[in-house]
Amino acid sequence: MTQPDWIAGEWAQGHLRLWQMAADDTVLAQMAPAPGRDAAEALARLLPELAPGVPVLISGAADLPFPAVPCKPPVMARARDGAGGLHLLPGVAQARPADILEGEETRVAGFLALNPRFDGVVCLPGAQSRWVHVSAGEIVSFRSFLTGTLGRLLAAPEALGPALGTGWDEAAFLEAVDQAMGRPAGFAGDLSAILAESRLHDLSPAVALARLWGLLIGMELAAAKPYWLGQSVAILDEGETAARYRAALAAQGVPAVLADGARMALEGLKRARREAKP
């Protein structure tokens, strides 16, 4: 196999993704090791298996302190150096409301590298979804929501799990989005009604699942309205979650473009390394 010139990596939500890169920034190989809880442990286990002496640039795994907004996404010159040619890109911090980006800023950087004239808001769904306001190439402000984490917890057997199933009902999803945005005070009660309806009225598991996510995303959209209202919006993610956010925004009259999150991460890492060169 061709010796890589450098290795790009992203630690995100317990997953480490690595790309072995040629000198011209083409991808030679990609690795996705098993999920874990600790980035340092995962990197320590994998570094000996990678090409010795080859620099490794990782996003999402650095410790505080981080540069504060407003700022441009960090580049390699701001990375913390570790053993074995390891370079950890810092995230971005915000004092009020207190918030942190840990790797998402690199995805934003990748999107801006491909769309340099973009001014607006970047939405990054996940265990913590992020809404990032960017202007003139800088991260101006951002807000995070635990929507994905709440969805996972509510899908547990002791919560709404018995009512949920596979499949999807788009109409039920959009109705629940509208319900949550229009009557946020009823959020907890509307969640409880999903389980009750499944037992009393044989609510379809697909409808129950769609309602759950409609209520969660609707609450998030209501809180994030100052970010997306009247703005250009881009959603960076892989899979069905991005489509749900896009549909929910479209129902509010807000078109959003989709971009593959993993590709944006790699583009951001390439940009961070390239802009650090003299």
N, C-alpha and C positions, 0 to 999 in steps of 0.2 A: 504493500500500500504506500502511496505517496506520503512523504513526511509533511505534516501540516506546518504552515508558517506561524499560525497562532490558533488559539481555541477560544471561541465565544461561548458564554454560558448564561443561563437565566435560572435563578432560584425563585419559584413562584408557588405559593400555597402548598408547600411541602413537596414540590416536584422540581427536579433539576433537569434542565435540558441543555445539551452540549452540542456544538457544531465544530468540527475540525475544518479549519479554513486554509485555503491556499493564499499565496502572496497577493494574488489579484482579487481576493475576497470572494472567490467562488467556494461553495461548500463541497468538501471532500467526503465527509461522512457526518452522520447525526447520531447522537446517543440520547436515550431517555431512561436513565436508571430508575430502579424501584423507588416509590415515594418514601419519604422519611420525615422526621420531625425537626431535625437540626441541620442547617446548611453547613456549618463548620465540620460536623461529623461526616456528612455525605462527601464533602470536598476532600477531606483527609483520606477517606477510603478510596476515592477515585483518582486523585492526582498521581499516585505511583503507577497507575495503569495507563496514564496518558503519556504522550511523547515527552521524554525528559528534556528539560531546557527550553521547552516551547512556552512562550507567555500565554497565560490564561486570563481572560477578562470576563468577570462575572457581575451581573446586576442582581439586586435584590437580596444580597447576603452580607452587606456591610453593617457595622455597628454605628450608633450615633457618636458624635454629632453629625447632622446633615446640613448642607446649605439651605438657607431660608428663602421663601418666595418674597418678592418676584425674582426669578433667576432663570437662566437657561439650563436645560438638562445637563447634568454633570458629564464631563469628558474624562478620558483616561488620566490626564494630568492631575485630576483630583482624587484618583483612586488610592485606596490604602493597599500597600504592598505587603504580601505575605510570603511564606516559604514556597520554594519550588516555582517561582515565576508567576505567582498568583497575584492578580490585581482585582480589588473589590471596588466597584463603582458605588459611591454613596447614593442614598436616596435624596428626598427633598422634604423639608420640614415647613410647618406653618404654625405660627404662635397662636392666632385666634381666628376661628376656633381651632383648638389644638388638633393637629392632624399630621399624618406622615404618609409619604409615598415610598414604597420599598420595592423598586423594580418597575413599577408602572411608568415612572418618568422616562425610563429607557424606551418603553413602547411608544410613548408620546414622541420622543426624539426620533424614532424610526418613522412614524407617520409624518412628522414635519420634514424629515429628510426627503420623503417622496412627494410631499405636498407643501413646499416652502411658503406658499402664499396663504396658507390656511390661517384664518383668525376665527376663533369660535370656541366650542366646547368639545372635549374628547371624553366619551363615556367608556369606562373599562369595567364590565361586569366581572363578578367573581365572589369569593367568600366575603370579601369586602369590595363592594362596587365603588368606583371613584368617578367623580365628575371634575374634570380639569379644565379650567379656563386658560387658553393660550392666546397670546397676542404678540406680534412682532418677534416670533421665535422664542418667547419666554413663557414660563409657567407663572401665571399671575396669581391664581388662587385655586383651591380645590376643596372638595368635600367628600367624605367617605360615608358609606352606609353598610351595615351588617346584614344586608338583604339575603345574600347567599347563605350565610351562616344560619340565619333564622329559618330559612327554608329547609335546610338540612335537619335542624333540631325539631322543627314542627313535623317533619316527615317520619320521625321516630315512632316505634310501635306504641309507646306510651302517650303519644300526642295524636296527630291526625293520620298516622300510618295506616290503621285499619280501613280508612275511607279512601285511600289513594290507590291508584293503579297506573297502568301504562296507557298510552294513547294521549290524545290532546283534543280539546274542544275550543277552537279559536273564539267562537262567539261568547262562550262562558268566561273565557279569559278577559276579553275586552270589556264585558259587562262588569266583571269584578274590579278591573282597573278603574273604571268610571265610578263605581261604588266607593272604592277607597278614597279616591280623590275628592269626591263630593261629600262623603260622610266619614271623615277620618276618625271621629270620636267613636264610631261603631266598629272599629277595626277588630278588637279582641272578640266582641260578640259575633261578628260576621265569621271569624275563624271557627268559633265554637259551633256555629250553625252548620258548618260543613259536615262535622262528625254526626250531629243530630239528624241531619237530612239523609245521610247515608244509611242510618239505622231505621229511621221512621218511614222514609219514602224511597228507599233503594236508589239513592243518588248515584249516578254513573261514576265509577272510579276515575274515568278520564275527565269528566266535568269537575269532580272534586279536586283533582290535581291542577287543572286550569284555574279554578277559583283561588286556590291557595296562592299560586304565583301571581295571579292578577291582583289580589289584595296586597301582596308584598311589594310588587313593582309599582302599583298605584300609589301606595304610601310613599315610596321612594321618590316617584315623580312629583308628588305634591310638595315634598320637602325640597327637592332639587329644582323647583320651578324657576327660581332666579337665575339658574345656570342655563337651562335650555330654552326658555321663552325668548323668542326673537333672535336666536342664535343659529349659526351653522353648527350642526352636530355630526360627529363621527363616532362610531361604535367600534372598538377594537376588541375582538374576541373570536374564539372558535366555537362552532357548534350552535345548538338550538337556543341557548340563552340569548345570544346576540339577536336572533330573529324575534324573540319575545320582546326585548327592549325596543327594537325597531317598530314592531307592530303597535306597541303601547304609545310610542311617540307619534306615529302616523295618525293614530286616533285623536291625538291632540292637535293635528294639523302641522306637525313638525317632521319634515322628511329628514332622514339620517342616512349617511353613507356607512357601509360596512367595510372593515378591513381586517384581515387575518392577524390575530394578536401575536402568534408565534413569529410570523414573518416580520411584524413591526419590531418585536424584540430584537431579532437578528439585525435588522436595518439600523436600529438604535445603537447596538453594540459596535457595528461597523463604523457608524458615524462618530461614536465616542473615541474609537481608536484612531480613526483618520484625522479628526480635528486636533488630536493631541500631538500629531507629528509636526515637526518644524517645516 
